[in-house]
Amino acid sequence: MSTLSALLATHTDLPGAAVDHLQRVVGEWQLLADLSFADVLLWVDAQPDGIVCVAQCRPTTASTVIPEDAVGTVVSDDEHPYVRKAFKSGEIVTVRRGSSDPIHLRQAVPVRWDGKVVAVLSRDAARVSRRSASALETAYLECADALYQMISEGTFPTPEARSDTKSSPRAGDGFIRLDREGRVVYASPNALSAYHRMGFNSDLLGQDLIETTRGLVTDPFESEDVSEYLRGAVHGRLGQRMEVEARGATVLIRALVLTPGGRIEGAAVVIRDVTEVKRRDRALLSKDATIREIHHRVKNNLQTVAALLRLQARRTGNVEAREALGEAVRRVTSIALVHEALSMSVDEEVDLDGVFDQLIPIVVDVSAVGNQIRVRREGNLGVFPADRATPLVMVLTELVQNAVEHAFDPGVHGTVTVMAKRSARWLDVVVRDEGKGLPEGFRLEDSDRLGLQIVRTLVAAELGGALELLANEAGGTDARLRLPLGKVAGV
């Protein structure tokens, strides 16, 4: 199955931050599809071939008008001229169809990041029967139009909202539209039912939702938190979704600030009654805690092994044995740090920047030249799944250790720089030193150093990447590591 990351890696060379923005857009678009009663497709520019669909979402509030799977489809500009026009103009392009066409509306919305159009959302809505739109349809569509305009302006979604989309309520769970004063101008039946479950027995229309919700929550601290959250949304401040308990009921509330054209037009609130789901989730918490406890104990055991090796290194009089034990300490410690990160994670992913920064002092400490060498990092390595994080951490520490120990003569001060650059397709890392350079006739594949042999094996077998050691302009050495991301990496 082609994932968004894999397709972006195949058809674009967008920077990592742009890819992250598109991931956030896709994280929001079930809400967009439901509010607009439309199929939503994400297109990227694959010139000279045309444009390619990299993701697709169907509404749960209406029938789909694109039943076939369009993901991975490359089409010419002539097949979807309105999408190409949105790419070129940077403006929303709307095409209304004839009365005989089952598709009533086609719209192309440019996705803007850092002032540039990096993709286009297409919105295809089915024709409905000739009748007046209901209050629910009108409220949904007005909110959808505001969100689409914000996407075209680059103000939605925001980086802070990434985690907010996980398990967030959908429009069909319950939808409330607030004006700029925080009063309810529309509340769907499901939203009203959720508030009834919380103990509110009147109609929400016209109510001040901030004060109404505050009065339902019995805990004074939680009451203040939820009222501040809703007040912030009305006044244009971002916030994470909230879980609220009131009179035995538990609901999820997420408020979206609506600022099309830079003007605050109130907020949209989606709400979901999760009382029963919450009861089942409590049973899973103990399992999740058990997994994290296992990672914690593995980390502790590895640290014990490292301490024993360190003690043995101090007792031995053989220089080579002491150095070998010191390297073993570093390798075991690097694995222990990955398990420490996993023990504090709930999604089996590791922030490599934090782990690597903890390892740098250890690498310098066990090196032969001590603290005369400074190691610094430029750029971000990013987040990796656990099965790739461990070999990658080991590879990076081995390369840094190799530079610290072998690039400089004894007593010479120097700097080793780790430069990372992440795009949709690759993670490129360069470990650069200012040392004496490679020995004459050096070939990586012929090296008998254990550290470099470990690196070559991990890069090829575990990470599916490539490694080369080259002379740099300053006379030192560059260790260049390139790792494929997404499906290219076999994940």
C-alpha positions as CSV (number, residue, x, y, z in Angstrom):
1,M,0.0,0.0,0.0
2,S,1.4,3.4,-1.0
3,T,1.6,5.8,1.9
4,L,1.6,9.6,1.7
5,S,5.3,9.7,2.8
6,A,6.3,7.1,0.1
7,L,4.4,8.9,-2.6
8,L,5.8,12.3,-1.7
9,A,9.3,10.7,-1.6
10,T,8.7,9.2,-5.1
11,H,7.2,12.2,-6.8
12,T,8.6,15.3,-5.0
13,D,11.6,16.6,-3.3
14,L,9.8,18.8,-0.8
15,P,11.7,19.8,2.4
16,G,10.9,18.0,5.5
17,A,8.9,20.9,7.0
18,A,6.7,21.0,4.0
19,V,6.1,17.2,4.2
20,D,5.1,17.7,7.9
21,H,2.6,20.4,6.9
22,L,1.0,18.1,4.3
23,Q,0.8,15.3,7.0
24,R,-1.0,17.8,9.2
25,V,-3.4,18.6,6.4
26,V,-4.2,15.0,5.8
27,G,-4.7,14.6,9.6
28,E,-7.5,17.2,9.4
29,W,-9.2,16.3,6.2
30,Q,-11.8,13.8,7.4
31,L,-13.2,16.8,9.2
32,L,-12.9,18.8,5.9
33,A,-14.6,16.1,3.8
34,D,-17.5,15.7,6.3
35,L,-18.1,19.4,6.7
36,S,-18.1,20.0,2.9
37,F,-20.0,16.8,2.0
38,A,-17.3,16.2,-0.5
39,D,-14.5,13.8,-1.7
40,V,-11.1,15.4,-1.0
41,L,-8.0,14.5,-2.9
42,L,-4.4,15.8,-2.3
43,W,-2.4,16.6,-5.5
44,V,1.3,17.4,-5.9
45,D,3.2,18.7,-8.9
46,A,5.0,15.8,-10.7
47,Q,6.2,17.8,-13.7
48,P,6.9,17.0,-16.5
49,D,4.5,14.0,-16.1
50,G,1.6,16.1,-14.8
51,I,0.0,16.0,-11.3
52,V,-0.3,13.0,-9.0
53,C,-2.9,12.2,-6.3
54,V,-1.0,11.3,-3.1
55,A,-4.0,10.9,-0.7
56,Q,-7.7,10.6,-0.8
57,C,-10.6,11.0,1.7
58,R,-14.3,10.3,1.3
59,P,-17.0,11.9,3.4
60,T,-19.0,10.1,6.1
61,T,-21.8,12.6,5.8
62,A,-22.6,12.1,2.1
63,S,-22.2,9.7,-0.8
64,T,-18.9,9.6,-2.5
65,V,-18.6,10.8,-6.1
66,I,-15.2,9.2,-6.6
67,P,-15.7,5.5,-5.8
68,E,-12.4,4.4,-7.5
69,D,-9.1,4.7,-5.6
70,A,-7.2,7.6,-7.1
71,V,-4.1,7.4,-4.9
72,G,-1.0,7.1,-7.0
73,T,-2.8,8.2,-10.2
74,V,-0.8,10.5,-12.4
75,V,-2.9,12.7,-14.7
76,S,-2.2,15.4,-17.3
77,D,-3.0,19.0,-16.8
78,D,-5.7,18.7,-19.4
79,E,-7.6,16.2,-17.3
80,H,-7.8,18.4,-14.2
81,P,-7.1,22.0,-15.5
82,Y,-8.7,23.6,-12.4
83,V,-6.0,21.9,-10.2
84,R,-3.2,23.1,-12.4
85,K,-4.7,26.6,-12.4
86,A,-4.7,26.6,-8.6
87,F,-1.0,25.6,-8.6
88,K,-0.2,28.5,-10.9
89,S,-2.4,31.2,-9.5
90,G,-2.2,30.3,-5.8
91,E,-6.0,31.1,-5.6
92,I,-9.0,28.9,-4.9
93,V,-10.5,27.8,-8.2
94,T,-14.2,26.8,-8.3
95,V,-16.0,25.0,-11.2
96,R,-19.7,24.6,-11.0
97,R,-21.2,21.9,-13.2
98,G,-24.3,21.7,-15.3
99,S,-27.6,20.5,-13.9
100,S,-27.2,17.1,-15.6
101,D,-23.8,16.4,-14.1
102,P,-23.9,14.3,-10.9
103,I,-21.0,16.4,-9.5
104,H,-22.4,19.8,-8.5
105,L,-19.1,21.5,-7.4
106,R,-15.4,21.0,-8.1
107,Q,-13.0,23.2,-6.3
108,A,-9.2,23.3,-6.2
109,V,-7.7,24.7,-3.0
110,P,-3.9,25.6,-3.0
111,V,-2.1,24.3,0.1
112,R,0.3,27.0,1.1
113,W,3.4,26.5,3.3
114,D,6.0,29.1,4.1
115,G,4.3,31.4,1.5
116,K,4.6,28.8,-1.3
117,V,2.0,26.5,-2.9
118,V,3.3,22.9,-2.2
119,A,0.1,21.0,-3.1
120,V,-3.5,21.4,-4.0
121,L,-6.7,19.9,-2.4
122,S,-9.5,19.1,-4.8
123,R,-13.0,19.1,-3.4
124,D,-15.7,17.2,-5.3
125,A,-19.3,17.5,-4.0
126,A,-22.3,15.5,-5.3
127,R,-25.5,17.2,-6.5
128,V,-28.3,17.0,-4.0
129,S,-32.1,17.1,-4.5
130,R,-33.7,20.5,-5.2
131,R,-34.6,21.6,-1.7
132,S,-33.6,24.3,0.7
133,A,-30.4,23.5,2.7
134,S,-31.0,22.5,6.3
135,A,-29.5,24.4,9.2
136,L,-26.9,21.6,9.7
137,E,-25.8,21.7,6.0
138,T,-25.5,25.5,6.1
139,A,-23.4,25.5,9.3
140,Y,-21.2,22.7,8.0
141,L,-20.6,24.4,4.6
142,E,-19.8,27.8,6.1
143,C,-17.3,26.3,8.4
144,A,-15.8,24.2,5.6
145,D,-15.4,27.3,3.4
146,A,-13.6,29.1,6.2
147,L,-11.2,26.2,6.8
148,Y,-10.4,25.8,3.1
149,Q,-9.7,29.5,2.8
150,M,-7.3,29.2,5.8
151,I,-5.5,26.3,4.1
152,S,-5.0,28.4,1.0
153,E,-3.6,31.2,3.2
154,G,-1.3,28.9,5.0
155,T,-2.9,29.5,8.5
156,F,-4.5,26.1,8.9
157,P,-3.5,23.6,10.1
158,T,-0.8,24.7,12.5
159,P,2.2,22.7,13.8
160,E,0.8,22.9,17.3
161,A,-2.4,21.1,16.2
162,R,-0.6,17.9,14.9
163,S,-1.2,15.8,18.0
164,D,-4.7,17.3,18.4
165,T,-6.0,15.3,15.4
166,K,-5.4,11.9,17.0
167,S,-8.7,10.4,18.2
168,S,-10.4,13.8,17.7
169,P,-14.1,14.1,17.4
170,R,-15.6,14.1,13.9
171,A,-18.2,16.5,12.7
172,G,-20.9,13.8,12.8
173,D,-20.1,13.2,16.5
174,G,-21.3,16.6,17.4
175,F,-20.8,20.1,15.9
176,I,-21.3,23.5,17.4
177,R,-20.7,26.9,15.7
178,L,-19.9,29.9,17.9
179,D,-19.9,33.5,17.0
180,R,-17.2,36.0,18.0
181,E,-18.7,36.4,21.5
182,G,-18.8,32.6,22.1
183,R,-22.5,32.2,21.7
184,V,-24.0,29.2,20.0
185,V,-25.4,30.0,16.6
186,Y,-25.8,26.3,15.7
187,A,-25.7,23.0,17.6
188,S,-26.2,19.6,15.9
189,P,-28.5,17.0,17.5
190,N,-25.5,14.9,18.5
191,A,-23.8,17.9,20.2
192,L,-27.0,18.6,22.1
193,S,-27.2,15.0,23.2
194,A,-23.6,15.1,24.5
195,Y,-24.5,18.2,26.6
196,H,-27.6,16.5,27.8
197,R,-25.5,13.6,29.0
198,M,-23.4,16.1,30.9
199,G,-26.5,17.4,32.7
200,F,-27.6,20.4,30.5
201,N,-31.4,20.1,29.9
202,S,-32.1,23.1,27.8
203,D,-31.5,24.2,24.2
204,L,-27.9,25.3,23.3
205,L,-28.9,27.8,20.7
206,G,-28.1,31.3,21.8
207,Q,-26.3,30.1,25.0
208,D,-22.8,31.3,26.0
209,L,-21.0,28.0,25.6
210,I,-18.1,29.1,27.8
211,E,-20.2,29.8,30.8
212,T,-22.6,26.9,30.1
213,T,-19.7,24.3,30.0
214,R,-18.1,25.9,33.1
215,G,-21.3,25.4,35.1
216,L,-21.5,21.7,34.1
217,V,-18.0,20.6,35.2
218,T,-17.9,20.0,39.0
219,D,-14.1,20.0,39.4
220,P,-13.2,23.7,39.8
221,F,-9.8,23.4,38.2
222,E,-11.1,21.5,35.2
223,S,-14.0,23.9,35.0
224,E,-11.6,26.8,34.7
225,D,-9.4,25.0,32.2
226,V,-12.2,24.2,29.8
227,S,-13.7,27.7,29.9
228,E,-10.3,29.2,29.3
229,Y,-9.8,26.8,26.3
230,L,-13.1,27.8,24.7
231,R,-12.5,31.5,25.4
232,G,-9.1,31.2,23.8
233,A,-10.6,29.6,20.7
234,V,-13.1,32.4,20.3
235,H,-10.3,35.0,20.6
236,G,-8.0,33.3,18.2
237,R,-5.7,31.4,20.6
238,L,-4.7,27.9,19.8
239,G,-5.1,25.0,22.3
240,Q,-5.1,21.2,22.4
241,R,-8.4,19.3,22.5
242,M,-9.7,18.6,26.0
243,E,-11.3,15.7,27.8
244,V,-14.1,16.9,30.1
245,E,-15.9,14.9,32.8
246,A,-19.2,16.1,34.1
247,R,-21.7,14.2,36.2
248,G,-20.5,10.7,35.2
249,A,-20.1,11.5,31.5
250,T,-16.9,12.0,29.6
251,V,-16.7,14.1,26.4
252,L,-13.9,15.1,24.0
253,I,-14.0,18.8,23.0
254,R,-12.0,20.3,20.2
255,A,-12.3,24.0,19.2
256,L,-11.1,25.3,15.9
257,V,-10.3,29.0,15.5
258,L,-11.9,30.4,12.3
259,T,-9.8,33.2,10.8
260,P,-10.4,33.3,7.1
261,G,-8.7,36.4,5.5
262,G,-7.1,37.1,8.9
263,R,-10.4,38.0,10.5
264,I,-11.6,36.1,13.6
265,E,-15.1,34.8,12.8
266,G,-15.7,32.8,16.0
267,A,-15.0,29.1,16.3
268,A,-16.2,25.7,15.4
269,V,-16.4,23.1,18.2
270,V,-16.6,19.3,17.6
271,I,-17.7,17.2,20.6
272,R,-17.9,13.5,21.1
273,D,-19.4,11.5,24.0
274,V,-16.7,9.0,24.9
275,T,-18.1,7.8,28.2
276,E,-18.2,4.1,27.2
277,V,-15.0,4.3,25.2
278,K,-13.2,5.7,28.2
279,R,-14.2,2.8,30.4
280,R,-12.6,0.4,27.9
281,D,-9.5,2.5,27.5
282,R,-8.8,2.3,31.2
283,A,-8.2,-1.5,30.7
284,L,-5.5,-0.7,28.1
285,L,-3.6,1.7,30.2
286,S,-2.2,-1.1,32.3
287,K,-0.9,-2.9,29.2
288,D,0.7,0.3,27.9
289,A,2.3,0.8,31.3
290,T,3.6,-2.7,31.2
291,I,5.3,-2.2,27.8
292,R,7.0,1.0,29.0
293,E,8.1,-0.8,32.2
294,I,9.7,-3.5,30.0
295,H,11.7,-0.8,28.1
296,H,12.6,0.8,31.5
297,R,13.9,-2.5,32.8
298,V,15.9,-3.3,29.7
299,K,17.5,0.1,29.9
300,N,18.4,-0.6,33.6
301,N,19.9,-4.0,32.7
302,L,21.9,-2.5,29.9
303,Q,23.2,0.3,32.2
304,T,24.2,-2.5,34.6
305,V,26.1,-4.3,31.9
306,A,27.8,-1.0,30.9
307,A,28.8,-0.3,34.5
308,L,30.3,-3.8,34.8
309,L,32.3,-3.3,31.5
310,R,33.5,0.1,32.7
311,L,34.6,-1.5,36.0
312,Q,36.5,-4.2,34.1
313,A,38.1,-1.6,31.9
314,R,39.5,0.2,34.9
315,R,41.0,-3.0,36.3
316,T,42.7,-4.2,33.2
317,G,46.3,-3.2,32.5
318,N,46.2,-4.0,28.8
319,V,45.7,-0.8,26.7
320,E,44.0,-2.5,23.8
321,A,41.6,-4.4,26.1
322,R,40.8,-1.2,27.9
323,E,39.9,0.6,24.7
324,A,37.8,-2.3,23.4
325,L,35.9,-2.4,26.7
326,G,35.4,1.4,26.5
327,E,33.9,1.0,23.0
328,A,31.6,-1.7,24.3
329,V,30.5,0.6,27.1
330,R,29.6,3.2,24.5
331,R,27.7,0.8,22.3
332,V,25.7,-0.7,25.1
333,T,24.9,2.8,26.4
334,S,23.6,4.0,23.1
335,I,21.1,1.1,23.0
336,A,20.2,1.8,26.6
337,L,19.3,5.4,25.7
338,V,17.0,4.3,22.9
339,H,15.1,2.1,25.4
340,E,15.0,5.0,27.9
341,A,13.3,7.1,25.2
342,L,10.9,4.3,24.5
343,S,10.1,3.9,28.1
344,M,8.7,7.5,28.1
345,S,7.0,7.2,24.7
346,V,3.5,5.9,24.0
347,D,3.8,5.4,20.2
348,E,7.1,3.4,19.9
349,E,8.9,6.3,18.3
350,V,12.2,7.9,19.2
351,D,13.2,11.5,19.0
352,L,16.8,11.0,17.7
353,D,17.9,14.5,18.4
354,G,17.4,14.1,22.1
355,V,19.0,10.7,22.2
356,F,22.0,11.8,20.1
357,D,22.6,14.9,22.2
358,Q,22.8,12.7,25.3
359,L,25.3,10.5,23.6
360,I,27.8,13.2,22.5
361,P,29.3,13.7,26.0
362,I,29.7,9.9,26.4
363,V,31.4,9.6,23.0
364,V,33.9,12.4,23.8
365,D,34.5,11.0,27.3
366,V,35.6,7.5,26.2
367,S,37.6,8.8,23.2
368,A,41.4,8.6,23.3
369,V,41.9,12.3,22.9
370,G,39.4,13.3,25.6
371,N,37.7,16.7,25.8
372,Q,40.1,18.5,23.3
373,I,37.6,17.7,20.6
374,R,34.2,19.5,20.4
375,V,31.2,17.7,18.9
376,R,28.2,19.8,17.7
377,R,25.0,19.1,15.7
378,E,23.4,21.1,13.0
379,G,19.9,20.4,11.7
380,N,17.4,17.8,12.9
381,L,17.5,14.1,12.7
382,G,13.8,13.8,13.5
383,V,11.6,11.0,14.8
384,F,12.1,7.4,13.9
385,P,10.3,4.2,14.7
386,A,12.0,2.0,17.3
387,D,13.1,-0.7,14.9
388,R,15.2,1.9,12.9
389,A,16.2,4.1,15.8
390,T,18.6,1.7,17.4
391,P,20.7,0.9,14.4
392,L,20.8,4.5,13.3
393,V,21.9,5.7,16.8
394,M,24.7,3.1,16.7
395,V,25.8,4.2,13.2
396,L,26.0,7.8,14.2
397,T,27.8,7.3,17.4
398,E,30.3,5.0,15.6
399,L,31.0,7.6,12.9
400,V,31.4,10.4,15.5
401,Q,33.7,8.2,17.6
402,N,35.7,7.3,14.6
403,A,36.2,11.0,13.8
404,V,37.0,11.9,17.4
405,E,39.6,9.2,17.8
406,H,41.3,9.0,14.4
407,A,40.9,12.4,12.7
408,F,43.2,14.4,15.0
409,D,46.7,14.0,16.3
410,P,47.2,13.8,20.0
411,G,46.9,17.2,21.8
412,V,45.2,18.9,18.8
413,H,42.0,20.8,19.3
414,G,39.3,20.4,16.8
415,T,35.6,20.2,16.0
416,V,33.4,17.4,14.7
417,T,30.1,18.6,13.1
418,V,27.1,16.4,12.6
419,M,24.9,18.0,9.8
420,A,21.5,16.5,9.3
421,K,19.0,17.4,6.5
422,R,15.6,15.6,6.2
423,S,13.4,15.8,3.1
424,A,10.4,13.9,1.9
425,R,12.7,11.2,0.4
426,W,15.9,11.1,2.3
427,L,17.7,11.7,5.6
428,D,21.1,13.0,4.8
429,V,23.7,13.1,7.5
430,V,27.3,14.3,7.2
431,V,29.8,13.8,10.0
432,R,32.6,16.3,9.2
433,D,35.9,16.7,10.9
434,E,38.7,19.2,10.5
435,G,41.4,16.6,11.0
436,K,44.3,15.2,9.0
437,G,42.2,13.5,6.4
438,L,42.0,9.9,5.2
439,P,45.1,7.7,4.9
440,E,46.5,7.4,1.4
441,G,44.7,4.6,-0.6
442,F,42.0,4.3,2.0
443,R,38.9,2.3,0.9
444,L,35.9,1.9,3.2
445,E,35.1,-1.6,2.0
446,D,38.7,-2.7,2.8
447,S,38.8,-1.2,6.3
448,D,39.4,-3.7,9.1
449,R,38.3,-1.4,11.9
450,L,35.5,-3.0,13.9
451,G,33.6,0.2,14.2
452,L,33.4,0.8,10.5
453,Q,32.5,-2.8,9.8
454,I,29.6,-2.5,12.3
455,V,28.5,0.7,10.5
456,R,28.7,-0.8,7.0
457,T,26.6,-3.8,8.2
458,L,23.9,-1.7,9.9
459,V,23.6,0.8,7.1
460,A,23.2,-1.9,4.4
461,A,21.2,-4.6,6.3
462,E,19.1,-2.6,8.8
463,L,18.7,0.8,7.3
464,G,18.9,0.2,3.5
465,G,21.1,3.2,3.1
466,A,24.5,4.2,1.7
467,L,27.7,5.4,3.3
468,E,30.9,6.9,1.9
469,L,34.0,8.5,3.4
470,L,35.4,11.4,1.4
471,A,38.0,14.2,1.8
472,N,36.4,17.6,2.4
473,E,37.6,21.1,1.3
474,A,39.2,21.9,4.6
475,G,41.5,18.9,4.4
476,G,39.5,16.7,6.9
477,T,37.0,13.9,6.2
478,D,33.3,13.8,5.5
479,A,31.4,10.6,6.4
480,R,28.2,10.9,4.2
481,L,25.2,8.8,5.2
482,R,22.0,8.7,3.1
483,L,19.0,6.9,4.4
484,P,15.7,6.5,2.4
485,L,12.5,7.4,4.2
486,G,9.0,6.0,3.8
487,K,8.3,3.0,1.6
488,V,11.7,3.3,0.0
489,A,13.1,2.3,3.3
490,G,11.0,-0.8,3.4
491,V,8.8,0.3,6.2
